[in-house]
Amino acid sequence: MAKKKAAKAGPVDNGARVAAEKAAASGGGKCAVCFQQFATTAKPAVFKAHADAKHPKEDFAKCFPGVTL
C-alpha cells in the first residue's frame, strides 16, 4: 500500500540535487583554459590561486569568465 502511494506521488525532489544540477549546467566551477573542475562551493580566491599558479601568462577573466573577485 505504501509503495503504491509513493509511486503515485512521483519522485522526491530535494534541494541539494537541484542545486548540483544548476551548478553543473552553469559551468562556473571549471577553468576555461585547462578544464580543471572545482567544487561548486569553491570561492573566487580558489579560482584566483589556480589562475596565478597554473596560468601565469593568461588573464584571470580568460580562465574563469563571469567570475568576479
N, C-alpha and C positions, 0 to 999 in steps of 0.2 A: 504494500500500500504506500509506504513512504517513497519507494523508488518511482512509483507512478506519479506522485506529486512533484518530485524533483524533476522528472522528465518533462512534465507539463510546464514547470516554471522556467525551464531553459538553463543555459549555463550561467554560473555566477560570474559577475564582472567585478573584479576587485581593482582598487585604485592603483596598486603597485604595477600590475601588468599593463594597464593603460598608460601609465607614466613611462614605463620602459619602452613601450611601442612608440610613443611620441618622441622620445629621445633618440631612438634608433632611426626614426624617419627624418628627424631634423638633421642628423649627421653632425651635431655640434661638438661631439667629443672625438673628432678624427682630424688628424693632420692632413692637409691637402697636398703636402709635398711627399711625405713618405707613407701616408695612410696608416700611421700608428693610431690604434684605438685607445681611448681614455674612458675611465668610468664616467657615468653620466653625472655623478656628484662632484667631479673634479672642478676646482676653482680656477679662475683665469691665471693665477700665479703659477699653477702647474703647467699650463699651456705656454706661458712665457719662459719658464725654465727649460722646457723641451725645445722651444724655438731657439733660445740662446745657445743651448748645448749641442743640438744636433744640426741646426741650420743657421750658423752664424752669418752667412752671406745673404740669406733670404730675409725679407721683411716679415714682421710678425703677422701682418694682415694677409700675406700670401699663404702662410701656414694655416692660420685659423681665421678665414673670412667670416665676418659677422660677430666675432668675439671682441668685446671691448675690455680694456684693462682698467 
